[in-house]
Amino acid sequence: MLRPSLRRGLYLVLTEPRDGYETLCRWAVKACLPAVQLRYKGHNEREHLALAHALRRITNGTGTLFIVNDRPDIALISRADGVHLGQDDLVAAEARQLIGPAMLLGLSTHNLEQVVSANAAPVDYIGFGPLFTTDSKERPDPVTGPDVLNAALTISRHPVVAIGGLGLERIKQLHAHPNNAAVIRAVSDAPDPPAAMRAIHEACLEMDA
């Protein structure tokens, strides 16, 4: 089985969305987004797995990949398309042994040194940021600033997903052109989330025009 690839465009991260995980996921599939990531912040393992199964059912057979954040075990049990690791999670090489060759593997990076290290890791893409200040984490990593993104793109052997404080206007103003831009609240807190995800996805695609 061939490993899926991450198409260009909006990489939508789902973290306690106002309208519900399943509703946002359905809208993402309808908008033909490249990927949705389940970023569960609770502590109920059964709820976590139930959400993963639900999002897998919604994305199964579509062009939208389903990625699980941090948890290779939840990704495997739910038959997700991939798993995304942070710097404090399993080492990428060990995670690859666990998930096998058919699942997508992403890795967060927060500085150029980590980008260089990721070049030797068995990952398929990297996240890079936060580019701007974000309150999506209790202990956010230091802001890189958008100017460092170009250096990350130059150094990285893998496709880069820009992340951190991004919204439509900031994405339009990026001088560097990452493979994807990841957002959370720019979609989930928008007055019209489907319209927001379509606009941001189009802006991401226009970066490579």
N, C-alpha and C positions, 0 to 999 in steps of 0.2 A: 504493500500500500504506500503510495506516494505521500510525502508530507505536504500539507497545504501551504500556500504562500500567502503573505499578507499584501493585499492590494493597496494601492495608494488611496488616501482619503481620510475621513474622520474615524478615529479609533475611540469609540464611546465607552467610557468607564461608568459602571452603574454602582453607585454607593448611596443606599437609602434614598432613592429618587422619590420625589413628592407624589408622583402618579403611580408608583409601584414598579417593581422590577419587570414584571411580565409585560405590562403595558408599554414601558419604554423599549423593551426588547422587540415587541411586535412592530412598533413604529420604526425602529432601526432596520429591521428586515425589510419593511415596506419601502424605506428610503435607500435600500441596497448599500448600506454601510459595509465597509470591509470587515469590521470586527466589533463585538461587544465584549467587555470584560466584566466579570462578576467580582466586585471588590466588597466582600461581606465584612462588616465591622462588628458583628455580634459574636456571641460566645456559645450559641446553641448549634451543636454539630448537625443535629437532625434537620434543623431549619436551613442551615447552610447547604446541606446536600439536597434537600427538597427544592431549594431555589435553583441549584445547579441542574437538576433533572428538568425542571420546568423550562429554563432558558435553553437547554439542549433540545427539548422537544420543539420549541419555537424556531430555533435556528437550523434544525436538522434538515438537510436537503436544500438549503438556500445558499446564497452567495455570501452570507454574513457568518464569519467565523465566531465561535464561542470560546472565549479564553477565561480561565479561572486564575485569579490572583493568589499568589503565595502557596497554594496547596496542591501539590502533585497528586495526593491521594484523592481529593475531591474531583480533580480533573479526570483521573483514571476511572473512578467509579461512575461518573456521569457521562463518560465517553466524550469529553470535551475535545475541541480541536487543538487546544494548547493550554499551556500554563505560563504565567508570568512571575518571575522571581525578583525579589529585592536583594539588596546587598547583604542582608542579614539572614536570608533564607538558605536553603540547601545550596551547596556549591553546584554550579551548572553542570559540571561533568557527572556528578553523582545523580542529579536530577534526570539527566539524559539517560543514564543507565536504568533508572526506575521507569520512566515513561516510554522508553523505546524510541525507535527511529521515525515513527509515523506521526508523532505529535509535535506541534509547533512549540518552540521554547523561546521566551523573551526574557530579558534581563534589564533591570533598571540601572542606570549609571548617572552619577551626579557631578562628575568632573572628568577632565581629559585623561587622567591617569587610569580611571576605571574604564574608560572607553578603550584605551590601549589594551588593558587586561582582557576585556571582553573579546578582542580580536582572536584570541587563542582559545576561547570557550566554545563549546558546541551549541551555540545559540543561533536563532534564525533572525532575530532583530533585537535592537536595544531601545530602551526608553532613555531619553536624555533631558535632564532638568532638575529642579524646576527653573524654567526660564524667568518666571515672575513670581512675586509673592503669592502664596496660596495658603488657604486655611483648611484644606482637605485632609491634612494630617495633624495629629496632636503635636508631634515633634518633626516639623518639616526640615528637609535638608537645606543647606545654604543655597540661596538663589544664584544661579550661574549668570543670568542676564542673557538676552537674545544674541548678543554679539559672539558669544562662545559657541553657539550652535554651529556656525559655519566651520569652526575648527574641528568640532566633533564629527561633522559630516565628512570633512577631508580625511580625518584619521580613521574613521570606522570602516571596517570591512563588511559590516552588516547594515541593512536598512535601519534608519533612525526614526523613532517616534518622539516628536517633541512634546513635552508635557510641562504643566505648571503655570497656573494663572492665565491660561489661554482662552480667548473668546474670538468672536468673528473679527473684530477690528484689529486685534493684536496679530491674528493669523495673517490678515491681509497686509500688515506692515512688516512681516518678517522678510529679511533680505535673503536669508538662507532658505533652501527648499528641502525640508525633510520628507521622508516617505509618507509619514502620517503626522497628524496633530491629535493629541488625546485631550479630551475635555470631560468634565464632570458637570459642574453647576451651570456652565454656559448653555447647556441643553436642559438638564433636569430642573433648573429653577427658572427657565425662560417662561414667559407668558404663554407661548405656543411652542412646546418642545418639538413637534414634528417639523414645523417651519424652521426652527433654529438649527436642527440637525441637518436639514437639507441645505440651508444657506452655508453652514460651516463646511459641510462635505464638499460643496461646489467650490468654496474658497480654497480648500486644500488641493483640489484637483487643478485649479487655475494656477497654483504656485509652480506647477511643472509645465505650464503651457508655453 
